[in-house]
Amino acid sequence: MTNDAILKQLGYTVTESAMAQVEKVIKNTNNFDQVEKHLISLHHQLQAHLSYVALSSNKDYFKIKNEAKGTAMISEVNEIIARWSDKYKIGIEKVDGRDTYYIIGYK
């Protein structure tokens, strides 16, 4: 998938700065070719729960934002994320105090 296609699938407008950011994120993601296969499907699955995959504004990683409402739904989304990570062997790092995760790359 091309970088502009990734941006579009994640809901971003394709701009020069967004293209530069996604390029940095891809280079920083361990074995991105293994992650790329599953990134967009996770994004689509999470959208039904008010959650999504995005570009991080703090680090050069994709991030997973769990913005589900209610304790039960937040737990369910965290479980979806954990199963996705385990199934596809993709390393994630939880942000302290938040239901947000950085996608580090293929384990």
ZAKEMAR-796016 format. One record per residue: chain; residue number from 1; x, y, z of N, C-alpha, C, O, CB in turn; residue in one letter. Coordinates in Angstrom, 1 decimal, decimal comma. Glycine has a CB too. Layout:
N
> A	NUM	X	Y	Z	X	Y	Z	X	Y	Z	X	Y	Z	X	Y	Z	A
...
//
This chain:
107
> A	1	0,8	-1,2	0,0	0,0	0,0	0,0	0,9	1,2	0,0	1,9	1,3	0,7	-1,0	0,0	1,2	M
> A	2	0,5	2,2	-0,7	1,3	3,4	-0,8	1,1	4,3	0,4	0,1	4,1	1,1	1,0	4,2	-2,1	T
> A	3	2,0	5,2	0,7	1,9	6,1	1,9	0,6	7,0	1,8	0,0	7,2	2,8	3,1	7,0	2,0	N
> A	4	0,3	7,5	0,6	-0,9	8,3	0,5	-2,2	7,4	0,7	-3,2	7,9	1,3	-1,0	9,0	-0,9	D
> A	5	-2,2	6,2	0,3	-3,3	5,3	0,6	-3,5	5,0	2,1	-4,6	5,0	2,6	-3,1	4,0	-0,2	A
> A	6	-2,3	4,9	2,8	-2,4	4,7	4,2	-3,0	5,9	4,9	-3,9	5,7	5,7	-1,0	4,4	4,8	I
> A	7	-2,6	7,1	4,5	-3,1	8,3	5,1	-4,6	8,4	4,8	-5,4	8,7	5,7	-2,4	9,5	4,5	L
> A	8	-5,0	8,1	3,6	-6,5	8,2	3,2	-7,3	7,2	4,0	-8,4	7,5	4,5	-6,7	8,0	1,7	K
> A	9	-6,8	5,9	4,2	-7,5	4,9	4,9	-7,7	5,3	6,4	-8,6	4,9	7,0	-6,8	3,6	4,8	Q
> A	10	-6,7	6,0	6,9	-6,8	6,4	8,3	-7,5	7,8	8,5	-7,6	8,3	9,6	-5,4	6,6	8,9	L
> A	11	-8,0	8,3	7,4	-8,8	9,5	7,5	-8,1	10,8	7,4	-8,6	11,9	7,7	-9,6	9,5	8,7	G
> A	12	-6,8	10,8	7,0	-6,0	12,0	6,9	-6,1	12,6	5,5	-6,3	11,9	4,5	-4,5	11,7	7,2	Y
> A	13	-5,9	13,9	5,4	-5,8	14,6	4,1	-4,3	14,4	3,7	-3,4	14,6	4,5	-6,2	16,1	4,2	T
> A	14	-4,1	14,1	2,4	-2,7	13,9	2,0	-2,1	15,3	1,7	-2,5	16,0	0,7	-2,7	13,0	0,7	V
> A	15	-1,1	15,6	2,6	-0,4	16,8	2,4	1,1	16,5	2,4	1,5	15,4	2,8	-0,8	17,9	3,5	T
> A	16	1,9	17,5	2,1	3,3	17,2	2,1	3,8	16,9	3,5	4,6	16,0	3,7	4,1	18,5	1,6	E
> A	17	3,3	17,6	4,5	3,7	17,3	5,9	3,2	15,9	6,4	3,9	15,2	7,1	3,3	18,4	6,9	S
> A	18	2,0	15,6	6,0	1,5	14,3	6,4	2,3	13,2	5,8	2,5	12,1	6,4	0,0	14,2	6,1	A
> A	19	2,6	13,3	4,5	3,5	12,3	3,8	4,8	12,2	4,4	5,3	11,1	4,6	3,6	12,7	2,3	M
> A	20	5,4	13,3	4,9	6,7	13,3	5,5	6,6	12,6	6,9	7,5	11,8	7,3	7,3	14,7	5,7	A
> A	21	5,5	12,8	7,6	5,3	12,2	8,9	5,1	10,7	8,8	5,7	9,9	9,5	4,1	12,8	9,6	Q
> A	22	4,3	10,3	7,8	4,0	8,8	7,7	5,3	8,1	7,2	5,5	7,0	7,6	2,9	8,6	6,6	V
> A	23	6,1	8,8	6,4	7,4	8,2	6,0	8,3	7,9	7,2	8,9	6,9	7,4	8,1	9,1	5,0	E
> A	24	8,4	8,9	8,1	9,2	8,8	9,4	8,6	7,6	10,2	9,4	6,8	10,8	9,2	10,1	10,2	K
> A	25	7,3	7,6	10,4	6,7	6,5	11,2	7,0	5,2	10,6	7,3	4,2	11,3	5,1	6,8	11,3	V
> A	26	6,9	5,0	9,3	7,1	3,7	8,7	8,6	3,3	8,9	8,8	2,2	9,2	6,8	3,8	7,1	I
> A	27	9,5	4,2	8,7	10,9	3,9	8,9	11,2	3,5	10,4	12,1	2,8	10,7	11,8	5,1	8,5	K
> A	28	10,4	4,1	11,3	10,7	3,9	12,7	9,9	2,6	13,2	10,2	2,2	14,4	10,2	5,1	13,5	N
> A	29	9,1	2,0	12,4	8,3	0,9	12,8	9,0	-0,4	12,4	9,2	-0,6	11,2	6,8	0,9	12,2	T
> A	30	9,4	-1,2	13,4	10,1	-2,4	13,1	9,4	-3,4	12,1	8,2	-3,7	12,4	10,5	-3,2	14,4	N
> A	31	10,0	-3,7	11,0	9,4	-4,6	10,0	8,0	-4,1	9,6	7,0	-4,9	9,7	9,4	-6,0	10,5	N
> A	32	7,9	-2,9	9,2	6,6	-2,3	8,9	5,8	-3,1	7,9	4,6	-3,2	7,9	6,8	-0,9	8,4	F
> A	33	6,5	-3,8	6,9	5,8	-4,6	5,9	4,9	-5,7	6,6	3,9	-6,0	6,0	6,8	-5,3	5,0	D
> A	34	5,3	-6,2	7,8	4,5	-7,1	8,5	3,3	-6,5	9,2	2,3	-7,1	9,4	5,4	-7,9	9,5	Q
> A	35	3,5	-5,2	9,7	2,5	-4,5	10,4	1,4	-4,0	9,4	0,2	-4,0	9,7	3,1	-3,3	11,2	V
> A	36	1,9	-3,5	8,3	1,1	-2,9	7,3	-0,1	-3,7	6,9	-1,2	-3,2	6,6	1,9	-2,5	6,1	E
> A	37	0,1	-5,0	6,8	-0,9	-6,0	6,4	-2,2	-5,9	7,3	-3,3	-6,3	6,8	-0,4	-7,4	6,3	K
> A	38	-2,0	-5,5	8,5	-3,1	-5,6	9,5	-3,5	-4,3	10,1	-4,4	-4,2	10,9	-2,6	-6,5	10,6	H
> A	39	-2,8	-3,2	9,8	-3,0	-1,9	10,4	-4,4	-1,4	10,0	-5,1	-0,9	10,9	-2,0	-0,9	9,9	L
> A	40	-4,8	-1,4	8,8	-6,0	-0,8	8,3	-7,2	-1,6	8,8	-8,3	-1,0	9,2	-6,1	-0,6	6,8	I
> A	41	-7,1	-2,9	8,8	-8,2	-3,7	9,3	-8,5	-3,5	10,8	-9,6	-3,5	11,2	-7,9	-5,3	9,1	S
> A	42	-7,4	-3,3	11,6	-7,6	-2,9	13,0	-8,3	-1,6	13,1	-9,2	-1,4	13,9	-6,2	-2,8	13,7	L
> A	43	-7,9	-0,6	12,3	-8,5	0,7	12,3	-10,0	0,6	12,0	-10,8	1,2	12,8	-7,8	1,6	11,2	H
> A	44	-10,4	-0,1	11,0	-11,8	-0,3	10,7	-12,6	-1,0	11,8	-13,7	-0,6	12,1	-11,9	-1,0	9,4	H
> A	45	-12,0	-2,0	12,4	-12,6	-2,7	13,5	-12,9	-1,8	14,7	-13,9	-1,9	15,3	-11,8	-4,0	13,9	Q
> A	46	-11,9	-1,0	15,0	-12,0	-0,1	16,1	-13,0	1,0	16,0	-13,6	1,5	16,9	-10,7	0,5	16,5	L
> A	47	-13,2	1,5	14,7	-14,1	2,6	14,5	-15,5	2,4	15,0	-16,2	3,3	15,5	-14,2	2,9	13,0	Q
> A	48	-16,0	1,1	15,0	-17,3	0,8	15,6	-17,4	1,1	17,1	-18,5	1,2	17,6	-17,7	-0,6	15,3	A
> A	49	-16,2	1,2	17,7	-16,1	1,4	19,2	-15,6	2,8	19,5	-15,1	3,1	20,6	-15,2	0,4	19,8	H
> A	50	-15,7	3,7	18,5	-15,3	5,1	18,7	-13,8	5,2	18,9	-13,3	6,2	19,5	-16,0	5,8	19,9	L
> A	51	-13,0	4,2	18,4	-11,6	4,2	18,6	-10,9	4,1	17,2	-11,6	3,9	16,2	-11,1	3,0	19,5	S
> A	52	-9,6	4,3	17,1	-9,0	4,3	15,8	-7,5	4,2	15,9	-6,9	4,3	17,0	-9,4	5,6	15,1	Y
> A	53	-6,8	4,1	14,7	-5,4	4,1	14,5	-5,1	5,5	14,0	-5,8	6,0	13,1	-4,8	2,9	13,6	V
> A	54	-4,0	6,1	14,4	-3,7	7,5	14,0	-2,1	7,6	14,0	-1,4	6,7	14,5	-4,3	8,5	14,9	A
> A	55	-1,7	8,7	13,5	-0,3	9,1	13,6	-0,1	9,8	14,9	-0,9	10,7	15,3	0,2	10,0	12,4	L
> A	56	0,9	9,5	15,6	1,2	10,1	16,9	1,8	11,5	16,7	2,6	11,7	15,7	2,2	9,3	17,8	S
> A	57	1,4	12,4	17,5	2,0	13,8	17,4	3,2	13,9	18,3	3,9	14,9	18,2	0,9	14,8	17,7	S
> A	58	3,4	12,9	19,1	4,6	13,0	20,1	5,8	12,1	19,7	6,9	12,5	19,9	4,1	12,6	21,4	N
> A	59	5,5	11,0	19,1	6,6	10,1	18,7	6,3	9,6	17,3	5,2	9,7	16,7	6,6	8,9	19,7	K
> A	60	7,4	9,1	16,6	7,3	8,7	15,3	6,8	7,2	15,2	7,5	6,3	14,8	8,6	8,7	14,6	D
> A	61	5,5	7,1	15,6	4,8	5,8	15,6	3,4	6,0	15,2	2,8	7,1	15,3	4,9	5,1	17,0	Y
> A	62	2,7	4,9	14,8	1,3	4,9	14,7	0,8	4,7	16,1	1,5	4,0	16,9	0,7	3,8	13,7	F
> A	63	-0,3	5,2	16,5	-0,9	5,0	17,8	-2,3	4,5	17,7	-3,0	4,7	16,7	-0,9	6,3	18,6	K
> A	64	-2,7	3,7	18,7	-4,1	3,2	18,8	-4,7	4,0	19,9	-4,3	4,0	21,0	-4,1	1,7	19,0	I
> A	65	-5,8	4,7	19,6	-6,6	5,5	20,5	-7,8	4,7	20,9	-8,7	4,5	20,0	-6,9	6,9	20,0	K
> A	66	-8,0	4,4	22,2	-9,2	3,8	22,7	-10,0	4,9	23,3	-9,8	5,3	24,4	-8,9	2,6	23,7	N
> A	67	-11,0	5,3	22,5	-11,9	6,4	23,0	-13,3	5,9	23,3	-14,3	6,6	23,2	-11,9	7,6	22,1	E
> A	68	-13,4	4,6	23,5	-14,7	4,0	23,8	-15,3	4,6	25,1	-14,6	5,1	25,9	-14,6	2,4	24,0	A
> A	69	-16,6	4,5	25,2	-17,3	5,1	26,3	-17,8	4,0	27,2	-18,3	3,0	26,8	-18,6	5,9	25,8	K
> A	70	-17,6	4,2	28,5	-18,0	3,2	29,5	-16,9	2,2	29,8	-16,2	1,8	28,9	-19,3	2,5	29,1	G
> A	71	-16,9	1,8	31,0	-15,8	0,8	31,5	-15,8	-0,5	30,7	-14,8	-1,0	30,3	-16,0	0,6	33,0	T
> A	72	-17,0	-1,0	30,5	-17,1	-2,3	29,8	-16,6	-2,2	28,4	-15,9	-3,1	27,9	-18,5	-2,8	29,8	A
> A	73	-17,0	-1,1	27,7	-16,6	-1,0	26,3	-15,1	-0,7	26,2	-14,4	-1,1	25,3	-17,4	0,2	25,6	M
> A	74	-14,6	0,1	27,1	-13,1	0,4	27,1	-12,3	-0,9	27,3	-11,4	-1,1	26,6	-12,8	1,4	28,2	I
> A	75	-12,8	-1,7	28,2	-12,1	-3,0	28,4	-12,2	-3,9	27,2	-11,3	-4,6	26,8	-12,8	-3,8	29,6	S
> A	76	-13,4	-3,9	26,5	-13,5	-4,7	25,3	-12,6	-4,3	24,2	-12,0	-5,1	23,5	-15,0	-4,6	24,8	E
> A	77	-12,5	-3,0	24,0	-11,5	-2,4	23,0	-10,1	-2,8	23,4	-9,3	-3,1	22,5	-11,7	-0,9	22,9	V
> A	78	-9,7	-2,6	24,6	-8,4	-3,0	25,0	-8,1	-4,5	24,8	-7,0	-4,8	24,4	-8,2	-2,7	26,5	N
> A	79	-9,1	-5,3	24,9	-9,0	-6,7	24,6	-8,8	-7,0	23,1	-8,0	-7,8	22,7	-10,2	-7,5	25,2	E
> A	80	-9,6	-6,2	22,3	-9,4	-6,3	20,8	-8,0	-6,0	20,4	-7,4	-6,7	19,6	-10,4	-5,4	20,1	I
> A	81	-7,5	-4,9	21,0	-6,1	-4,5	20,7	-5,1	-5,5	21,1	-4,2	-5,9	20,4	-5,8	-3,1	21,4	I
> A	82	-5,3	-6,1	22,3	-4,3	-7,1	22,8	-4,4	-8,4	22,0	-3,3	-8,9	21,6	-4,7	-7,5	24,3	A
> A	83	-5,6	-8,8	21,6	-5,7	-10,0	20,7	-5,0	-9,7	19,3	-4,4	-10,6	18,8	-7,2	-10,4	20,5	R
> A	84	-5,3	-8,5	18,8	-4,6	-8,2	17,5	-3,1	-8,2	17,6	-2,5	-8,8	16,7	-5,1	-6,8	17,1	W
> A	85	-2,6	-7,6	18,7	-1,1	-7,6	18,9	-0,6	-9,0	19,0	0,4	-9,4	18,4	-0,8	-6,8	20,2	S
> A	86	-1,3	-9,9	19,8	-0,8	-11,3	20,0	-0,9	-12,1	18,7	0,0	-12,8	18,3	-1,6	-11,9	21,1	D
> A	87	-2,1	-12,0	18,0	-2,3	-12,8	16,8	-1,3	-12,5	15,7	-0,8	-13,4	15,1	-3,7	-12,5	16,3	K
> A	88	-1,0	-11,2	15,5	-0,1	-10,8	14,4	1,3	-10,6	14,8	2,2	-10,1	14,1	-0,7	-9,6	13,7	Y
> A	89	1,6	-10,8	16,1	3,0	-10,6	16,7	3,5	-9,2	16,5	4,6	-9,0	16,0	3,9	-11,6	16,1	K
> A	90	2,6	-8,2	16,8	3,0	-6,8	16,7	3,1	-6,2	18,0	2,2	-6,3	18,9	1,9	-6,1	15,8	I
> A	91	4,3	-5,6	18,3	4,6	-5,0	19,6	3,9	-3,7	19,7	3,9	-2,9	18,8	6,1	-4,8	19,7	G
> A	92	3,3	-3,5	20,9	2,6	-2,3	21,2	3,2	-1,8	22,6	3,6	-2,6	23,4	1,1	-2,4	21,2	I
> A	93	3,1	-0,5	22,8	3,6	0,0	24,1	2,5	0,9	24,6	2,0	1,9	23,9	4,9	0,9	23,9	E
> A	94	2,0	0,7	25,8	0,9	1,4	26,4	1,4	2,8	27,0	2,5	2,8	27,6	0,2	0,6	27,6	K
> A	95	0,7	3,8	26,7	1,0	5,1	27,2	0,5	5,2	28,7	-0,7	4,8	28,9	0,4	6,3	26,4	V
> A	96	1,4	5,6	29,6	1,0	5,6	31,0	-0,3	6,5	31,2	-0,4	7,6	30,7	2,1	6,2	31,8	D
> A	97	-1,2	5,9	32,0	-2,4	6,6	32,4	-3,4	6,8	31,3	-4,4	7,6	31,5	-2,0	7,9	32,9	G
> A	98	-3,3	6,2	30,2	-4,2	6,4	29,1	-4,5	5,0	28,4	-3,7	4,1	28,5	-3,7	7,4	28,0	R
> A	99	-5,6	5,0	27,7	-5,9	3,8	26,9	-5,5	4,1	25,5	-6,2	4,0	24,5	-7,4	3,5	27,0	D
> A	100	-4,2	4,4	25,4	-3,5	4,7	24,1	-2,3	3,8	24,0	-1,6	3,6	25,0	-3,2	6,2	23,9	T
> A	101	-2,0	3,3	22,8	-0,9	2,4	22,6	-0,1	2,9	21,3	-0,7	3,3	20,3	-1,3	1,0	22,4	Y
> A	102	1,2	2,8	21,4	2,1	3,0	20,3	2,3	1,6	19,6	2,5	0,6	20,3	3,4	3,7	20,6	Y
> A	103	2,3	1,6	18,3	2,6	0,4	17,5	4,1	0,4	17,2	4,6	1,2	16,4	1,8	0,3	16,2	I
> A	104	4,8	-0,4	17,9	6,3	-0,4	17,9	6,8	-1,1	16,6	7,7	-0,7	16,0	6,9	-1,0	19,1	I
> A	105	6,1	-2,2	16,3	6,5	-3,0	15,1	6,4	-4,5	15,3	5,9	-4,9	16,3	7,9	-2,6	14,7	G
> A	106	6,8	-5,2	14,3	6,7	-6,6	14,3	7,7	-7,2	15,3	8,8	-6,8	15,4	7,0	-7,2	12,9	Y
> A	107	7,2	-8,1	16,1	8,1	-8,7	17,2	9,1	-9,7	16,6	9,9	-10,3	17,3	7,2	-9,5	18,2	K
//
